[in-house]
């Protein structure tokens, strides 16, 4: 956001469809076309434990869901923080 403006968080409904589960070492160049050819609509990347030096090292990184098309996303509301 610009100077003096708050940040915005989008609350969304997401149609994940058929989810391919990948681990942290998956190819980051995966495209929607390649995913669809395998019969999937989105990806769940299980990040596991943070392995990067810094304050998060050794802590759970959290999972990352990836959708490739705005057709899968409906914005419910914007929250300014």
C-alpha positions as CSV (number, residue, x, y, z in Angstrom):
1,X,0.0,0.0,0.0
2,X,1.0,3.6,-0.4
3,X,2.3,5.9,2.3
4,X,-0.3,6.5,5.0
5,X,-2.6,3.9,3.7
6,X,-3.5,0.6,5.5
7,X,-2.9,-2.8,4.1
8,X,-5.8,-4.9,2.7
9,X,-6.5,-8.5,3.3
10,X,-8.9,-10.3,1.0
11,X,-11.3,-12.8,2.5
12,X,-12.2,-15.3,-0.2
13,X,-14.1,-18.5,-1.0
14,X,-11.9,-20.7,-3.0
15,X,-12.9,-23.7,-5.1
16,X,-9.8,-25.9,-4.8
17,X,-11.3,-28.8,-6.8
18,X,-9.1,-31.8,-7.1
19,X,-5.9,-30.9,-5.1
20,X,-2.5,-32.3,-5.8
21,X,-0.4,-32.6,-2.6
22,X,3.3,-31.8,-3.0
23,X,6.2,-31.4,-0.5
24,X,8.5,-28.5,-0.2
25,X,10.9,-29.9,-2.8
26,X,8.3,-29.8,-5.6
27,X,9.1,-28.0,-8.9
28,X,8.2,-24.4,-8.4
29,X,7.7,-24.0,-12.2
30,X,4.6,-26.1,-12.2
31,X,2.0,-24.6,-14.5
32,X,-1.8,-24.8,-14.5
33,X,-1.7,-26.6,-17.9
34,X,0.7,-29.3,-16.5
35,X,-1.5,-29.6,-13.4
36,X,-4.7,-29.9,-15.4
37,X,-3.1,-32.5,-17.7
38,X,-2.6,-34.6,-14.5
39,X,-6.3,-34.1,-13.5
40,X,-5.8,-31.5,-10.8
41,X,-7.2,-28.0,-10.2
42,X,-4.9,-26.7,-7.4
43,X,-1.9,-27.6,-5.3
44,X,-1.3,-28.0,-1.6
45,X,2.4,-27.6,-0.8
46,X,3.3,-29.1,2.6
47,X,6.2,-26.9,3.6
48,X,7.1,-28.8,6.8
49,X,9.7,-27.3,9.2
50,X,11.5,-24.1,8.2
51,X,15.0,-24.8,7.1
52,X,16.1,-21.2,6.3
53,X,18.3,-19.4,8.8
54,X,16.5,-16.8,10.8
55,X,13.8,-16.4,13.5
56,X,11.6,-19.1,12.0
57,X,14.3,-21.7,11.7
58,X,13.1,-25.1,13.1
59,X,9.5,-24.0,13.4
60,X,6.5,-25.2,11.3
61,X,6.3,-23.2,8.0
62,X,2.6,-23.9,7.4
63,X,0.9,-25.2,4.3
64,X,0.5,-23.3,1.1
65,X,-2.5,-23.6,-1.1
66,X,-2.1,-22.5,-4.8
67,X,-5.0,-21.9,-7.2
68,X,-4.1,-20.8,-10.7
69,X,-7.2,-19.1,-11.9
70,X,-9.4,-16.2,-10.7
71,X,-12.4,-18.5,-11.8
72,X,-11.6,-20.5,-8.6
73,X,-11.8,-17.5,-6.3
74,X,-14.7,-15.4,-5.0
75,X,-13.8,-12.3,-3.0
76,X,-16.1,-12.1,0.0
77,X,-14.8,-8.9,1.5
78,X,-11.8,-6.6,1.9
79,X,-10.4,-6.0,5.4
80,X,-8.2,-2.9,5.9
81,X,-5.6,-3.4,8.6
